[in-house]
Amino acid sequence: MSDSMELDALDRATLIAWRVGNLVKWSAAALSVGFATTTAFYLAMRPLPSFSIRAGEPVGEALIALMFTLPAVLSAIGIGVVVGRHVYAWPFAIAALVAAAHLVAGWLLALAGWMLAPVGTYLMFSFNAMPAFAMALLEIYVAAVVARRSWNKRPRALRRFPRPQSRSAPEAGLLS
C-alpha cells in the first residue's frame, strides 16, 4: 500500500483495528510466554536437593541472585522474540512495556501468594530494593534488545518505518 493512496473511512478503521488487535494479541502472547518460562524454570528447580541458603554468605547471595536473574533473563528473551517477530511497529518499546508488565504482575502474584500462605510455607529472602531494580532494568533491556534484533530479521515489507522527509530537488542537491 503506498502513502499516496487514499483510504475511505471504513478502510482506515479496519486498518486501525488490525493494528490494535495485532498489538494486543501479540503482547498477551508474549506475556504468556514470559509467565510460562518463569514457571517452567521454577518447576525445574523443585526436584533439586534443598540446602540452606543464608543471606550474607557469598554462595548464598550468588544463588539468590541467580534464582531471580536467570528466569528474568529467560523470560525477557521469550518476550523479545515473540514481540519482535510479530508486532507491526515499535517492537522494542512494546517489548519493554510487556517485560515491565511481566515484572509487576509477577511481583504482585508473589506478594499475594506470600500473604495468603500459611506461616513457614515460603522461604523469605531479605530482598533489597536495589537488586530488584537492577533485575527489572536488566529484564526490560534484554527484552527490548532481543525484540529489536528479531524485528530486524523480518522482511522489510513487514516492518513499519518512519516516513522519509520529502525534500524538493534543489534542497536535496540534485540540481546544483
Long-range contacts (C-beta under 8 A, 24 or more apart in sequence): 3-163, 19-88, 19-89, 22-86, 22-87, 22-88, 23-87, 23-88, 23-94, 26-82, 26-83, 26-86, 26-87, 27-83, 27-87, 27-94, 27-97, 27-98, 29-82, 29-86, 30-78, 30-79, 30-82, 30-83, 30-95, 30-98, 31-79, 31-98, 31-101, 31-102, 31-105, 33-75, 33-78, 33-79, 33-81, 33-82, 34-75, 34-76, 34-78, 34-79, 34-98, 34-99, 34-102, 35-75, 35-102, 35-105, 35-106, 36-78, 37-71, 37-74, 37-75, 37-78, 38-71, 38-72, 38-74, 38-75, 38-102, 38-106, 41-70, 41-71, 41-74, 42-71, 53-123, 55-125, 55-126, 64-125, 65-131, 68-131, 68-132, 68-135, 69-135, 69-138, 72-103, 72-135, 72-138, 72-139, 73-138, 73-139, 73-142, 75-99, 75-102, 75-139, 76-138, 76-139, 76-140, 76-141, 76-142, 76-143, 76-146, 77-142, 77-143, 77-146, 79-143, 79-146, 79-147, 80-142, 80-143, 80-144, 80-145, 80-146, 80-147, 80-148, 80-149, 80-150, 81-146, 81-147, 81-150, 83-143, 83-147, 83-150, 84-146, 84-147, 84-148, 84-149, 84-150, 84-151, 84-153, 84-154, 85-150, 85-151, 85-153, 85-154, 87-147, 87-151, 88-158, 88-160, 89-160, 91-147, 91-148, 91-150, 91-151, 92-144, 92-145, 92-147, 92-148, 92-151, 93-144, 94-147, 95-143, 95-144, 95-146, 95-147, 96-140, 96-141, 96-143, 96-144, 96-147, 98-143, 99-139, 99-140, 99-142, 99-143, 99-144, 100-136, 100-140, 102-139, 103-136, 103-139, 103-140
